[in-house]
Amino acid sequence: MHDPDPPRARGAAPGAAGDTPSGAGSSPARPADARPDRRALGREGETRAAAWLEGRGYRIVARNVRAGGVEIDLVAQRSGVVAFVEVKTRRGRGHGAPEEAVDARKQARLVRAAAAWLHAHPGVARRARFDVVTCALDEASGPGEGRWTLRHLEGAFDANDG
């Protein structure tokens, strides 16, 4: 059976960076009794974030790459800018907003990783920045009816912040 709504188009809404609920046309969330573990949830968030970025003209250069002893979730490129993307995925809001987990310590680690990655890939970017994509799964509407909301925070922090 042909899927008329390919994965990269799911959750994509017209417009620039910002909140994007991916309820319409997206695959339903797993039932509560089949919840994925944290790693699986994180992988799902990274997959959705990559597809969301690709739908907005980014090319995913690398996924889950290690540089400088640190893992970078996504390296994305568009218009000569390389974005080092940290993806934070949460189920509900019980543990606070996903972006709150990208604290000063995490920022410093990502800056170190980005510097190592850029050193290993000279000439790839004219500019680099640090983005955060948050993926929130809202299961409040009931089992199997959860919806994803993605937020892209372009330039979420500066290399001098961490």
MARDOMI-158671 format. One line per field, with one value per atom (N, C-alpha, C): atom name; residue number from 1; residue in three letters; x, z, y. Coordinates in nm, 2 decimals. Last residue first. Layout:
<rs>
nuvex	(CA | ...)
balo	(NUM | ...)
titor	(ALA | ...)
c1	(X | ...)
c3	(Z | ...)
c2	(Y | ...)
</rs>
This chain:
<rs>
nuvex	(N | CA | C | N | CA | C | N | CA | C | N | CA | C | N | CA | C | N | CA | C | N | CA | C | N | CA | C | N | CA | C | N | CA | C | N | CA | C | N | CA | C | N | CA | C | N | CA | C | N | CA | C | N | CA | C | N | CA | C | N | CA | C | N | CA | C | N | CA | C | N | CA | C | N | CA | C | N | CA | C | N | CA | C | N | CA | C | N | CA | C | N | CA | C | N | CA | C | N | CA | C | N | CA | C | N | CA | C | N | CA | C | N | CA | C | N | CA | C | N | CA | C | N | CA | C | N | CA | C | N | CA | C | N | CA | C | N | CA | C | N | CA | C | N | CA | C | N | CA | C | N | CA | C | N | CA | C | N | CA | C | N | CA | C | N | CA | C | N | CA | C | N | CA | C | N | CA | C | N | CA | C | N | CA | C | N | CA | C | N | CA | C | N | CA | C | N | CA | C | N | CA | C | N | CA | C | N | CA | C | N | CA | C | N | CA | C | N | CA | C | N | CA | C | N | CA | C | N | CA | C | N | CA | C | N | CA | C | N | CA | C | N | CA | C | N | CA | C | N | CA | C | N | CA | C | N | CA | C | N | CA | C | N | CA | C | N | CA | C | N | CA | C | N | CA | C | N | CA | C | N | CA | C | N | CA | C | N | CA | C | N | CA | C | N | CA | C | N | CA | C | N | CA | C | N | CA | C | N | CA | C | N | CA | C | N | CA | C | N | CA | C | N | CA | C | N | CA | C | N | CA | C | N | CA | C | N | CA | C | N | CA | C | N | CA | C | N | CA | C | N | CA | C | N | CA | C | N | CA | C | N | CA | C | N | CA | C | N | CA | C | N | CA | C | N | CA | C | N | CA | C | N | CA | C | N | CA | C | N | CA | C | N | CA | C | N | CA | C | N | CA | C | N | CA | C | N | CA | C | N | CA | C | N | CA | C | N | CA | C | N | CA | C | N | CA | C | N | CA | C | N | CA | C | N | CA | C | N | CA | C | N | CA | C | N | CA | C | N | CA | C | N | CA | C | N | CA | C | N | CA | C | N | CA | C | N | CA | C | N | CA | C | N | CA | C | N | CA | C | N | CA | C | N | CA | C | N | CA | C | N | CA | C | N | CA | C | N | CA | C | N | CA | C | N | CA | C | N | CA | C | N | CA | C | N | CA | C | N | CA | C | N | CA | C | N | CA | C | N | CA | C | N | CA | C | N | CA | C | N | CA | C | N | CA | C | N | CA | C | N | CA | C | N | CA | C | N | CA | C | N | CA | C | N | CA | C)
balo	(162 | 162 | 162 | 161 | 161 | 161 | 160 | 160 | 160 | 159 | 159 | 159 | 158 | 158 | 158 | 157 | 157 | 157 | 156 | 156 | 156 | 155 | 155 | 155 | 154 | 154 | 154 | 153 | 153 | 153 | 152 | 152 | 152 | 151 | 151 | 151 | 150 | 150 | 150 | 149 | 149 | 149 | 148 | 148 | 148 | 147 | 147 | 147 | 146 | 146 | 146 | 145 | 145 | 145 | 144 | 144 | 144 | 143 | 143 | 143 | 142 | 142 | 142 | 141 | 141 | 141 | 140 | 140 | 140 | 139 | 139 | 139 | 138 | 138 | 138 | 137 | 137 | 137 | 136 | 136 | 136 | 135 | 135 | 135 | 134 | 134 | 134 | 133 | 133 | 133 | 132 | 132 | 132 | 131 | 131 | 131 | 130 | 130 | 130 | 129 | 129 | 129 | 128 | 128 | 128 | 127 | 127 | 127 | 126 | 126 | 126 | 125 | 125 | 125 | 124 | 124 | 124 | 123 | 123 | 123 | 122 | 122 | 122 | 121 | 121 | 121 | 120 | 120 | 120 | 119 | 119 | 119 | 118 | 118 | 118 | 117 | 117 | 117 | 116 | 116 | 116 | 115 | 115 | 115 | 114 | 114 | 114 | 113 | 113 | 113 | 112 | 112 | 112 | 111 | 111 | 111 | 110 | 110 | 110 | 109 | 109 | 109 | 108 | 108 | 108 | 107 | 107 | 107 | 106 | 106 | 106 | 105 | 105 | 105 | 104 | 104 | 104 | 103 | 103 | 103 | 102 | 102 | 102 | 101 | 101 | 101 | 100 | 100 | 100 | 99 | 99 | 99 | 98 | 98 | 98 | 97 | 97 | 97 | 96 | 96 | 96 | 95 | 95 | 95 | 94 | 94 | 94 | 93 | 93 | 93 | 92 | 92 | 92 | 91 | 91 | 91 | 90 | 90 | 90 | 89 | 89 | 89 | 88 | 88 | 88 | 87 | 87 | 87 | 86 | 86 | 86 | 85 | 85 | 85 | 84 | 84 | 84 | 83 | 83 | 83 | 82 | 82 | 82 | 81 | 81 | 81 | 80 | 80 | 80 | 79 | 79 | 79 | 78 | 78 | 78 | 77 | 77 | 77 | 76 | 76 | 76 | 75 | 75 | 75 | 74 | 74 | 74 | 73 | 73 | 73 | 72 | 72 | 72 | 71 | 71 | 71 | 70 | 70 | 70 | 69 | 69 | 69 | 68 | 68 | 68 | 67 | 67 | 67 | 66 | 66 | 66 | 65 | 65 | 65 | 64 | 64 | 64 | 63 | 63 | 63 | 62 | 62 | 62 | 61 | 61 | 61 | 60 | 60 | 60 | 59 | 59 | 59 | 58 | 58 | 58 | 57 | 57 | 57 | 56 | 56 | 56 | 55 | 55 | 55 | 54 | 54 | 54 | 53 | 53 | 53 | 52 | 52 | 52 | 51 | 51 | 51 | 50 | 50 | 50 | 49 | 49 | 49 | 48 | 48 | 48 | 47 | 47 | 47 | 46 | 46 | 46 | 45 | 45 | 45 | 44 | 44 | 44 | 43 | 43 | 43 | 42 | 42 | 42 | 41 | 41 | 41 | 40 | 40 | 40 | 39 | 39 | 39 | 38 | 38 | 38 | 37 | 37 | 37 | 36 | 36 | 36 | 35 | 35 | 35 | 34 | 34 | 34 | 33 | 33 | 33 | 32 | 32 | 32 | 31 | 31 | 31 | 30 | 30 | 30 | 29 | 29 | 29 | 28 | 28 | 28 | 27 | 27 | 27 | 26 | 26 | 26 | 25 | 25 | 25 | 24 | 24 | 24 | 23 | 23 | 23 | 22 | 22 | 22 | 21 | 21 | 21 | 20 | 20 | 20 | 19 | 19 | 19 | 18 | 18 | 18 | 17 | 17 | 17 | 16 | 16 | 16 | 15 | 15 | 15 | 14 | 14 | 14 | 13 | 13 | 13 | 12 | 12 | 12 | 11 | 11 | 11 | 10 | 10 | 10 | 9 | 9 | 9 | 8 | 8 | 8 | 7 | 7 | 7 | 6 | 6 | 6 | 5 | 5 | 5 | 4 | 4 | 4 | 3 | 3 | 3 | 2 | 2 | 2 | 1 | 1 | 1)
titor	(GLY | GLY | GLY | ASP | ASP | ASP | ASN | ASN | ASN | ALA | ALA | ALA | ASP | ASP | ASP | PHE | PHE | PHE | ALA | ALA | ALA | GLY | GLY | GLY | GLU | GLU | GLU | LEU | LEU | LEU | HIS | HIS | HIS | ARG | ARG | ARG | LEU | LEU | LEU | THR | THR | THR | TRP | TRP | TRP | ARG | ARG | ARG | GLY | GLY | GLY | GLU | GLU | GLU | GLY | GLY | GLY | PRO | PRO | PRO | GLY | GLY | GLY | SER | SER | SER | ALA | ALA | ALA | GLU | GLU | GLU | ASP | ASP | ASP | LEU | LEU | LEU | ALA | ALA | ALA | CYS | CYS | CYS | THR | THR | THR | VAL | VAL | VAL | VAL | VAL | VAL | ASP | ASP | ASP | PHE | PHE | PHE | ARG | ARG | ARG | ALA | ALA | ALA | ARG | ARG | ARG | ARG | ARG | ARG | ALA | ALA | ALA | VAL | VAL | VAL | GLY | GLY | GLY | PRO | PRO | PRO | HIS | HIS | HIS | ALA | ALA | ALA | HIS | HIS | HIS | LEU | LEU | LEU | TRP | TRP | TRP | ALA | ALA | ALA | ALA | ALA | ALA | ALA | ALA | ALA | ALA | ALA | ALA | ARG | ARG | ARG | VAL | VAL | VAL | LEU | LEU | LEU | ARG | ARG | ARG | ALA | ALA | ALA | GLN | GLN | GLN | LYS | LYS | LYS | ARG | ARG | ARG | ALA | ALA | ALA | ASP | ASP | ASP | VAL | VAL | VAL | ALA | ALA | ALA | GLU | GLU | GLU | GLU | GLU | GLU | PRO | PRO | PRO | ALA | ALA | ALA | GLY | GLY | GLY | HIS | HIS | HIS | GLY | GLY | GLY | ARG | ARG | ARG | GLY | GLY | GLY | ARG | ARG | ARG | ARG | ARG | ARG | THR | THR | THR | LYS | LYS | LYS | VAL | VAL | VAL | GLU | GLU | GLU | VAL | VAL | VAL | PHE | PHE | PHE | ALA | ALA | ALA | VAL | VAL | VAL | VAL | VAL | VAL | GLY | GLY | GLY | SER | SER | SER | ARG | ARG | ARG | GLN | GLN | GLN | ALA | ALA | ALA | VAL | VAL | VAL | LEU | LEU | LEU | ASP | ASP | ASP | ILE | ILE | ILE | GLU | GLU | GLU | VAL | VAL | VAL | GLY | GLY | GLY | GLY | GLY | GLY | ALA | ALA | ALA | ARG | ARG | ARG | VAL | VAL | VAL | ASN | ASN | ASN | ARG | ARG | ARG | ALA | ALA | ALA | VAL | VAL | VAL | ILE | ILE | ILE | ARG | ARG | ARG | TYR | TYR | TYR | GLY | GLY | GLY | ARG | ARG | ARG | GLY | GLY | GLY | GLU | GLU | GLU | LEU | LEU | LEU | TRP | TRP | TRP | ALA | ALA | ALA | ALA | ALA | ALA | ALA | ALA | ALA | ARG | ARG | ARG | THR | THR | THR | GLU | GLU | GLU | GLY | GLY | GLY | GLU | GLU | GLU | ARG | ARG | ARG | GLY | GLY | GLY | LEU | LEU | LEU | ALA | ALA | ALA | ARG | ARG | ARG | ARG | ARG | ARG | ASP | ASP | ASP | PRO | PRO | PRO | ARG | ARG | ARG | ALA | ALA | ALA | ASP | ASP | ASP | ALA | ALA | ALA | PRO | PRO | PRO | ARG | ARG | ARG | ALA | ALA | ALA | PRO | PRO | PRO | SER | SER | SER | SER | SER | SER | GLY | GLY | GLY | ALA | ALA | ALA | GLY | GLY | GLY | SER | SER | SER | PRO | PRO | PRO | THR | THR | THR | ASP | ASP | ASP | GLY | GLY | GLY | ALA | ALA | ALA | ALA | ALA | ALA | GLY | GLY | GLY | PRO | PRO | PRO | ALA | ALA | ALA | ALA | ALA | ALA | GLY | GLY | GLY | ARG | ARG | ARG | ALA | ALA | ALA | ARG | ARG | ARG | PRO | PRO | PRO | PRO | PRO | PRO | ASP | ASP | ASP | PRO | PRO | PRO | ASP | ASP | ASP | HIS | HIS | HIS | MET | MET | MET)
c1	(2.87 | 2.90 | 3.03 | 2.86 | 2.77 | 2.82 | 3.02 | 3.07 | 2.99 | 2.87 | 2.99 | 3.05 | 2.53 | 2.65 | 2.77 | 2.21 | 2.31 | 2.43 | 2.02 | 1.98 | 2.08 | 2.00 | 2.09 | 2.06 | 1.66 | 1.78 | 1.87 | 1.48 | 1.54 | 1.67 | 1.20 | 1.33 | 1.38 | 0.98 | 1.02 | 1.16 | 0.71 | 0.85 | 0.87 | 0.49 | 0.51 | 0.66 | 0.29 | 0.42 | 0.42 | 0.03 | 0.07 | 0.21 | -0.15 | -0.06 | -0.01 | -0.32 | -0.37 | -0.27 | -0.25 | -0.25 | -0.29 | -0.43 | -0.34 | -0.36 | -0.49 | -0.53 | -0.43 | -0.42 | -0.55 | -0.58 | -0.16 | -0.28 | -0.41 | 0.07 | -0.01 | -0.14 | 0.28 | 0.17 | 0.07 | 0.61 | 0.50 | 0.40 | 0.82 | 0.74 | 0.63 | 1.13 | 1.03 | 0.95 | 1.33 | 1.26 | 1.15 | 1.65 | 1.51 | 1.45 | 1.88 | 1.81 | 1.68 | 2.19 | 2.04 | 2.00 | 2.46 | 2.41 | 2.26 | 2.64 | 2.56 | 2.51 | 2.88 | 2.83 | 2.74 | 2.97 | 2.93 | 2.88 | 3.08 | 3.12 | 3.08 | 3.19 | 3.09 | 3.16 | 3.39 | 3.25 | 3.15 | 3.66 | 3.59 | 3.45 | 3.74 | 3.77 | 3.70 | 3.66 | 3.59 | 3.62 | 3.80 | 3.81 | 3.74 | 3.72 | 3.86 | 3.88 | 3.45 | 3.49 | 3.63 | 3.47 | 3.41 | 3.45 | 3.58 | 3.65 | 3.60 | 3.38 | 3.52 | 3.60 | 3.17 | 3.16 | 3.30 | 3.27 | 3.24 | 3.24 | 3.28 | 3.40 | 3.38 | 3.00 | 3.10 | 3.23 | 2.91 | 2.87 | 2.96 | 3.02 | 3.05 | 3.02 | 2.89 | 3.03 | 3.08 | 2.62 | 2.66 | 2.81 | 2.63 | 2.60 | 2.64 | 2.68 | 2.77 | 2.76 | 2.45 | 2.59 | 2.69 | 2.19 | 2.25 | 2.39 | 1.95 | 2.07 | 2.13 | 1.72 | 1.83 | 1.96 | 1.54 | 1.61 | 1.72 | 1.42 | 1.54 | 1.61 | 1.19 | 1.31 | 1.43 | 1.05 | 1.07 | 1.19 | 0.98 | 1.01 | 1.03 | 0.89 | 1.03 | 1.07 | 0.62 | 0.65 | 0.79 | 0.52 | 0.60 | 0.64 | 0.54 | 0.47 | 0.56 | 0.83 | 0.70 | 0.63 | 1.09 | 1.02 | 0.88 | 1.41 | 1.27 | 1.22 | 1.62 | 1.57 | 1.43 | 1.90 | 1.76 | 1.73 | 2.12 | 2.09 | 1.94 | 2.30 | 2.17 | 2.16 | 2.48 | 2.51 | 2.38 | 2.47 | 2.40 | 2.43 | 2.64 | 2.63 | 2.57 | 2.56 | 2.56 | 2.55 | 2.52 | 2.65 | 2.67 | 2.24 | 2.29 | 2.43 | 2.26 | 2.17 | 2.23 | 2.30 | 2.36 | 2.26 | 2.35 | 2.27 | 2.33 | 2.41 | 2.48 | 2.40 | 2.27 | 2.26 | 2.35 | 2.40 | 2.28 | 2.27 | 2.73 | 2.65 | 2.53 | 2.91 | 2.82 | 2.73 | 3.25 | 3.11 | 3.03 | 3.52 | 3.47 | 3.33 | 3.55 | 3.60 | 3.55 | 3.26 | 3.37 | 3.42 | 3.04 | 3.13 | 3.24 | 2.71 | 2.85 | 2.93 | 2.43 | 2.49 | 2.64 | 2.46 | 2.37 | 2.45 | 2.53 | 2.57 | 2.47 | 2.40 | 2.53 | 2.58 | 2.09 | 2.15 | 2.29 | 2.01 | 2.07 | 2.13 | 1.71 | 1.84 | 1.88 | 1.45 | 1.56 | 1.70 | 1.25 | 1.27 | 1.40 | 1.26 | 1.14 | 1.15 | 1.49 | 1.50 | 1.38 | 1.37 | 1.47 | 1.49 | 1.20 | 1.15 | 1.24 | 1.38 | 1.28 | 1.22 | 1.52 | 1.59 | 1.49 | 1.31 | 1.38 | 1.45 | 1.24 | 1.14 | 1.21 | 1.48 | 1.43 | 1.34 | 1.49 | 1.60 | 1.55 | 1.26 | 1.27 | 1.37 | 1.34 | 1.22 | 1.22 | 1.56 | 1.58 | 1.46 | 1.41 | 1.51 | 1.54 | 1.26 | 1.19 | 1.29 | 1.47 | 1.38 | 1.31 | 1.57 | 1.65 | 1.57 | 1.35 | 1.40 | 1.49 | 1.12 | 1.21 | 1.27 | 0.78 | 0.92 | 1.01 | 0.48 | 0.57 | 0.72 | 0.26 | 0.38 | 0.47 | 0.07 | 0.13 | 0.24 | -0.01 | 0.06 | 0.13 | 0.05 | -0.03 | 0.05 | 0.24 | 0.22 | 0.13 | 0.08 | 0.18 | 0.15 | 0.01 | -0.03 | 0.08 | 0.18 | 0.14 | 0.11 | 0.01 | 0.13 | 0.08 | -0.21 | -0.13 | -0.01 | -0.20 | -0.27 | -0.17 | 0.01 | -0.11 | -0.16 | 0.24 | 0.23 | 0.12 | 0.28 | 0.22 | 0.21 | 0.55 | 0.48 | 0.42 | 0.69 | 0.61 | 0.54 | 0.97 | 0.87 | 0.80 | 1.09 | 1.11 | 1.01 | 0.83 | 0.97 | 0.98 | 0.59 | 0.64 | 0.78 | 0.37 | 0.43 | 0.49 | 0.47 | 0.37 | 0.44 | 0.53 | 0.58 | 0.46 | 0.43 | 0.46 | 0.51 | 0.56 | 0.48 | 0.53 | 0.74 | 0.64 | 0.56 | 0.91 | 0.97 | 0.86 | 0.73 | 0.78 | 0.84 | 0.46 | 0.59 | 0.64 | 0.15 | 0.22 | 0.35 | 0.05 | 0.05 | 0.12 | 0.20 | 0.17 | 0.17 | 0.06 | 0.14 | 0.10 | 0.08 | 0.00 | 0.09)
c3	(2.63 | 2.70 | 2.76 | 2.49 | 2.60 | 2.69 | 2.27 | 2.38 | 2.51 | 2.08 | 2.12 | 2.25 | 2.17 | 2.10 | 2.15 | 2.11 | 2.20 | 2.11 | 1.91 | 2.05 | 2.15 | 1.63 | 1.71 | 1.85 | 1.63 | 1.55 | 1.63 | 1.75 | 1.80 | 1.73 | 1.65 | 1.60 | 1.66 | 1.78 | 1.78 | 1.74 | 1.73 | 1.72 | 1.72 | 1.88 | 1.85 | 1.84 | 1.82 | 1.83 | 1.80 | 1.99 | 1.88 | 1.92 | 2.07 | 2.10 | 1.98 | 2.06 | 2.00 | 2.02 | 2.19 | 2.04 | 1.98 | 2.47 | 2.41 | 2.26 | 2.50 | 2.52 | 2.44 | 2.51 | 2.45 | 2.45 | 2.62 | 2.71 | 2.65 | 2.50 | 2.50 | 2.59 | 2.31 | 2.40 | 2.39 | 2.28 | 2.25 | 2.35 | 2.14 | 2.26 | 2.21 | 2.06 | 2.02 | 2.14 | 1.97 | 2.07 | 2.01 | 1.85 | 1.81 | 1.92 | 1.86 | 1.94 | 1.87 | 1.71 | 1.71 | 1.81 | 1.65 | 1.74 | 1.75 | 1.35 | 1.46 | 1.54 | 1.11 | 1.20 | 1.31 | 0.78 | 0.91 | 0.98 | 0.57 | 0.58 | 0.72 | 0.58 | 0.62 | 0.62 | 0.48 | 0.47 | 0.49 | 0.53 | 0.41 | 0.39 | 0.70 | 0.66 | 0.53 | 0.90 | 0.77 | 0.73 | 1.14 | 1.05 | 0.92 | 1.24 | 1.21 | 1.12 | 1.28 | 1.17 | 1.14 | 1.49 | 1.36 | 1.25 | 1.69 | 1.64 | 1.50 | 1.72 | 1.68 | 1.63 | 1.81 | 1.68 | 1.63 | 2.06 | 1.95 | 1.81 | 2.19 | 2.18 | 2.06 | 2.19 | 2.13 | 2.10 | 2.34 | 2.20 | 2.12 | 2.59 | 2.53 | 2.38 | 2.64 | 2.63 | 2.56 | 2.66 | 2.55 | 2.53 | 2.89 | 2.76 | 2.65 | 3.07 | 3.06 | 2.93 | 3.04 | 3.01 | 2.99 | 2.91 | 3.01 | 2.96 | 2.78 | 2.71 | 2.80 | 2.92 | 2.94 | 2.87 | 2.82 | 2.95 | 2.98 | 2.60 | 2.58 | 2.71 | 2.71 | 2.66 | 2.65 | 3.02 | 2.87 | 2.83 | 3.27 | 3.22 | 3.07 | 3.31 | 3.34 | 3.29 | 3.22 | 3.36 | 3.40 | 2.97 | 3.03 | 3.17 | 2.72 | 2.82 | 2.87 | 2.66 | 2.66 | 2.77 | 2.46 | 2.59 | 2.57 | 2.33 | 2.31 | 2.45 | 2.17 | 2.30 | 2.29 | 1.97 | 1.97 | 2.11 | 1.85 | 1.97 | 1.97 | 1.57 | 1.63 | 1.74 | 1.41 | 1.50 | 1.59 | 1.09 | 1.22 | 1.29 | 0.86 | 0.92 | 1.06 | 0.58 | 0.72 | 0.77 | 0.30 | 0.35 | 0.50 | 0.29 | 0.24 | 0.30 | 0.53 | 0.44 | 0.41 | 0.71 | 0.63 | 0.54 | 1.02 | 0.91 | 0.84 | 1.23 | 1.16 | 1.03 | 1.53 | 1.38 | 1.34 | 1.78 | 1.73 | 1.58 | 1.86 | 1.80 | 1.74 | 2.14 | 2.03 | 1.99 | 2.20 | 2.23 | 2.11 | 2.14 | 2.25 | 2.29 | 1.91 | 2.03 | 2.15 | 1.78 | 1.75 | 1.88 | 1.65 | 1.76 | 1.71 | 1.52 | 1.50 | 1.62 | 1.47 | 1.59 | 1.56 | 1.13 | 1.24 | 1.35 | 0.89 | 0.98 | 1.09 | 0.71 | 0.68 | 0.76 | 0.58 | 0.70 | 0.65 | 0.45 | 0.41 | 0.54 | 0.47 | 0.52 | 0.46 | 0.38 | 0.29 | 0.35 | 0.53 | 0.53 | 0.46 | 0.54 | 0.48 | 0.47 | 0.69 | 0.55 | 0.48 | 0.95 | 0.89 | 0.74 | 0.97 | 0.98 | 0.91 | 0.96 | 0.85 | 0.85 | 1.20 | 1.08 | 0.96 | 1.39 | 1.37 | 1.24 | 1.36 | 1.33 | 1.31 | 1.45 | 1.31 | 1.27 | 1.71 | 1.62 | 1.47 | 1.82 | 1.81 | 1.71 | 1.79 | 1.72 | 1.71 | 1.97 | 1.83 | 1.74 | 2.21 | 2.16 | 2.01 | 2.23 | 2.22 | 2.16 | 2.26 | 2.14 | 2.12 | 2.51 | 2.39 | 2.26 | 2.68 | 2.66 | 2.53 | 2.52 | 2.62 | 2.59 | 2.41 | 2.38 | 2.50 | 2.53 | 2.52 | 2.49 | 2.52 | 2.43 | 2.42 | 2.67 | 2.72 | 2.63 | 2.52 | 2.64 | 2.69 | 2.16 | 2.28 | 2.41 | 1.97 | 2.02 | 2.14 | 1.77 | 1.87 | 1.92 | 1.42 | 1.56 | 1.65 | 1.18 | 1.23 | 1.38 | 1.06 | 1.12 | 1.16 | 0.97 | 0.87 | 0.93 | 1.22 | 1.10 | 1.01 | 1.42 | 1.44 | 1.31 | 1.48 | 1.37 | 1.39 | 1.54 | 1.58 | 1.46 | 1.56 | 1.45 | 1.51 | 1.64 | 1.68 | 1.56 | 1.43 | 1.53 | 1.57 | 1.12 | 1.24 | 1.35 | 0.88 | 0.92 | 1.05 | 0.66 | 0.75 | 0.80 | 0.67 | 0.60 | 0.70 | 0.85 | 0.82 | 0.75 | 0.89 | 0.83 | 0.80 | 0.98 | 1.08 | 1.02 | 0.70 | 0.83 | 0.92 | 0.50 | 0.50 | 0.63 | 0.55 | 0.56 | 0.55 | 0.51 | 0.65 | 0.65 | 0.29 | 0.32 | 0.45 | 0.24 | 0.33 | 0.37 | 0.11 | 0.04 | 0.12 | 0.08 | 0.18 | 0.12 | -0.08 | -0.10 | 0.01 | 0.00 | 0.00 | 0.00)
c2	(2.89 | 2.77 | 2.78 | 3.13 | 3.11 | 2.99 | 3.13 | 3.20 | 3.18 | 3.01 | 2.94 | 3.01 | 3.06 | 3.10 | 3.02 | 2.90 | 2.95 | 2.98 | 2.88 | 2.86 | 2.91 | 2.91 | 2.99 | 2.99 | 2.81 | 2.85 | 2.94 | 2.58 | 2.71 | 2.73 | 2.44 | 2.46 | 2.59 | 2.20 | 2.34 | 2.35 | 1.98 | 2.01 | 2.16 | 1.75 | 1.90 | 1.92 | 1.47 | 1.53 | 1.68 | 1.32 | 1.40 | 1.46 | 1.01 | 1.12 | 1.19 | 0.81 | 0.93 | 1.05 | 0.58 | 0.57 | 0.70 | 0.67 | 0.58 | 0.57 | 1.03 | 0.89 | 0.80 | 1.29 | 1.26 | 1.11 | 1.29 | 1.33 | 1.29 | 1.26 | 1.15 | 1.17 | 1.44 | 1.46 | 1.34 | 1.46 | 1.37 | 1.39 | 1.70 | 1.66 | 1.58 | 1.80 | 1.71 | 1.66 | 2.07 | 2.00 | 1.92 | 2.14 | 2.10 | 2.02 | 2.40 | 2.29 | 2.27 | 2.49 | 2.49 | 2.38 | 2.69 | 2.59 | 2.60 | 2.75 | 2.79 | 2.67 | 2.88 | 2.77 | 2.82 | 2.96 | 3.00 | 2.87 | 2.82 | 2.96 | 3.01 | 2.49 | 2.59 | 2.73 | 2.32 | 2.28 | 2.40 | 2.38 | 2.43 | 2.39 | 2.07 | 2.21 | 2.25 | 1.87 | 1.89 | 2.04 | 1.87 | 1.75 | 1.76 | 2.11 | 2.09 | 1.97 | 2.06 | 2.16 | 2.15 | 1.88 | 1.84 | 1.93 | 2.04 | 1.92 | 1.88 | 2.23 | 2.27 | 2.15 | 2.06 | 2.13 | 2.18 | 1.98 | 1.88 | 1.95 | 2.22 | 2.14 | 2.04 | 2.28 | 2.37 | 2.30 | 2.07 | 2.08 | 2.17 | 2.13 | 2.01 | 2.01 | 2.38 | 2.37 | 2.25 | 2.28 | 2.38 | 2.37 | 2.13 | 2.06 | 2.15 | 2.34 | 2.23 | 2.16 | 2.50 | 2.55 | 2.44 | 2.28 | 2.38 | 2.42 | 2.16 | 2.21 | 2.32 | 2.12 | 2.02 | 2.06 | 2.30 | 2.33 | 2.23 | 2.19 | 2.28 | 2.31 | 2.06 | 1.99 | 2.07 | 2.18 | 2.20 | 2.12 | 1.92 | 2.05 | 2.06 | 1.67 | 1.70 | 1.83 | 1.67 | 1.64 | 1.67 | 1.70 | 1.82 | 1.79 | 1.43 | 1.52 | 1.63 | 1.31 | 1.26 | 1.34 | 1.46 | 1.44 | 1.38 | 1.52 | 1.46 | 1.43 | 1.73 | 1.69 | 1.65 | 1.75 | 1.72 | 1.67 | 1.99 | 1.90 | 1.88 | 2.05 | 2.04 | 1.94 | 2.27 | 2.16 | 2.15 | 2.38 | 2.39 | 2.26 | 2.57 | 2.43 | 2.46 | 2.75 | 2.75 | 2.60 | 2.74 | 2.77 | 2.78 | 2.67 | 2.81 | 2.84 | 2.43 | 2.50 | 2.64 | 2.13 | 2.24 | 2.30 | 1.96 | 2.00 | 2.12 | 1.71 | 1.82 | 1.84 | 1.59 | 1.61 | 1.72 | 1.52 | 1.45 | 1.46 | 1.45 | 1.55 | 1.48 | 1.33 | 1.30 | 1.42 | 1.39 | 1.42 | 1.38 | 1.37 | 1.29 | 1.31 | 1.52 | 1.58 | 1.50 | 1.37 | 1.46 | 1.52 | 1.14 | 1.17 | 1.26 | 1.17 | 1.16 | 1.20 | 1.15 | 1.08 | 1.06 | 1.22 | 1.19 | 1.11 | 1.47 | 1.36 | 1.34 | 1.63 | 1.59 | 1.47 | 1.69 | 1.63 | 1.57 | 2.00 | 1.87 | 1.81 | 2.19 | 2.15 | 2.01 | 2.24 | 2.27 | 2.24 | 2.15 | 2.30 | 2.33 | 1.88 | 1.94 | 2.09 | 1.85 | 1.83 | 1.89 | 1.91 | 2.00 | 1.98 | 1.68 | 1.82 | 1.92 | 1.47 | 1.48 | 1.62 | 1.53 | 1.53 | 1.54 | 1.50 | 1.63 | 1.64 | 1.23 | 1.33 | 1.47 | 1.12 | 1.09 | 1.19 | 1.21 | 1.25 | 1.23 | 1.08 | 1.23 | 1.28 | 0.82 | 0.86 | 1.02 | 0.82 | 0.79 | 0.84 | 0.87 | 0.97 | 0.95 | 0.64 | 0.77 | 0.87 | 0.46 | 0.45 | 0.58 | 0.54 | 0.55 | 0.54 | 0.50 | 0.64 | 0.65 | 0.27 | 0.31 | 0.44 | 0.32 | 0.29 | 0.33 | 0.17 | 0.29 | 0.24 | 0.01 | -0.03 | 0.09 | 0.11 | -0.01 | -0.06 | 0.33 | 0.35 | 0.23 | 0.28 | 0.27 | 0.28 | 0.52 | 0.38 | 0.39 | 0.77 | 0.73 | 0.58 | 0.75 | 0.76 | 0.71 | 0.94 | 0.81 | 0.83 | 1.24 | 1.17 | 1.03 | 1.37 | 1.30 | 1.22 | 1.60 | 1.56 | 1.49 | 1.65 | 1.56 | 1.51 | 1.80 | 1.70 | 1.60 | 2.14 | 2.02 | 1.92 | 2.33 | 2.26 | 2.14 | 2.65 | 2.53 | 2.47 | 2.73 | 2.76 | 2.63 | 2.86 | 2.79 | 2.83 | 2.93 | 2.92 | 2.84 | 2.76 | 2.86 | 2.84 | 2.48 | 2.59 | 2.69 | 2.19 | 2.29 | 2.40 | 1.85 | 1.97 | 2.07 | 1.62 | 1.72 | 1.85 | 1.45 | 1.44 | 1.55 | 1.45 | 1.55 | 1.55 | 1.24 | 1.37 | 1.48 | 1.01 | 1.05 | 1.19 | 1.08 | 1.03 | 1.08 | 1.01 | 1.11 | 1.06 | 0.80 | 0.93 | 1.04 | 0.49 | 0.59 | 0.73 | 0.22 | 0.34 | 0.44 | -0.12 | 0.00 | 0.12)
</rs>
